[in-house]
Amino acid sequence: MTLDTRVYVLDPIDYRQVFVKCNQLIGATEGTRFEDRGASIMNLPGQDLCAWLIIDYGKRPMEVSFDTAYGYSGPEGGCGDLHARLVRGLGEWLDGKGVRWSWLNEWTSEVHEGYERLTELGGYLWQRVT
């Protein structure tokens, strides 16, 4: 099972810029293999990244997917903590560009504006670092 957190990019922006930023957030390098299918762009699986990144730019709004195994455990917590940091990092970057966004909490199926209820995704650890 995986946690698939979605970020909806509500205003126009070049999908390639979003892809580069998201890759920075998940620790991808220039050697990270990806595939652009014409309406979506994704990192190829099996590259030992903390999340599988898929961006569907053929939809309106653009949809960014961070997908991580429930069993993920990193230096700062589990998959919910990781996804809270990824959403926050992308959100701050989009805010800096004046681009509106929202995110979907897969656990509750609720869509939230900005940072609203993001602490519920990440739990206690995320609350401590904000």
Residue pairs with C-beta under 8 A, 6 or more apart in sequence:
1 69
1 70
2 67
2 68
2 69
2 70
2 79
3 67
3 68
3 69
3 70
3 72
3 79
3 80
3 83
3 106
3 107
4 65
4 66
4 67
4 106
5 65
5 66
5 67
5 83
5 86
5 87
5 103
5 104
5 105
5 106
5 121
6 63
6 64
6 65
6 66
6 103
6 104
6 106
7 63
7 64
7 66
7 87
7 90
7 91
7 101
7 102
7 103
7 104
8 61
8 62
8 63
8 64
8 101
8 102
8 103
8 104
8 111
9 18
9 61
9 62
9 63
9 64
9 94
9 99
9 101
10 61
10 99
10 100
10 101
10 102
11 98
11 99
11 100
13 62
13 94
13 97
13 99
15 41
15 55
15 57
15 62
16 41
18 55
18 57
18 62
18 64
18 90
19 34
19 41
19 53
19 55
21 90
21 93
22 53
22 55
22 64
22 66
22 86
22 90
23 32
23 43
23 53
25 85
25 86
25 89
25 90
26 43
26 49
26 50
26 51
26 53
26 66
26 86
27 49
27 50
28 43
28 47
28 49
28 53
32 43
32 47
32 49
33 43
33 44
33 47
34 41
34 42
34 43
34 44
35 41
35 42
35 44
38 58
39 56
39 57
39 58
39 59
40 54
40 55
40 56
40 57
40 58
41 54
41 55
41 57
42 52
42 53
42 54
42 55
43 49
43 52
43 53
43 54
45 52
50 68
50 72
50 74
50 82
51 66
51 67
51 68
51 82
51 83
51 86
52 65
52 66
52 67
52 68
53 64
53 65
53 66
53 67
54 64
54 65
54 67
55 62
55 63
55 64
55 65
56 62
56 63
56 65
64 90
66 83
66 86
66 87
68 79
68 82
68 83
69 79
70 78
70 79
71 79
72 78
72 79
72 82
74 81
74 82
76 82
76 85
76 125
76 129
77 122
77 123
77 125
77 126
78 123
80 107
80 121
80 122
80 123
80 126
81 122
81 123
81 125
81 126
83 121
83 122
84 118
84 119
84 121
84 122
84 123
84 126
85 122
85 126
87 103
87 118
87 121
88 115
88 118
88 126
90 101
91 101
91 103
91 114
91 115
94 100
94 101
95 114
101 114
102 111
102 112
102 113
102 114
103 111
103 112
103 118
104 110
104 111
104 112
105 111
105 112
105 117
105 120
105 121
107 121
108 120
110 117
112 118
118 126
119 126
119 127
119 130
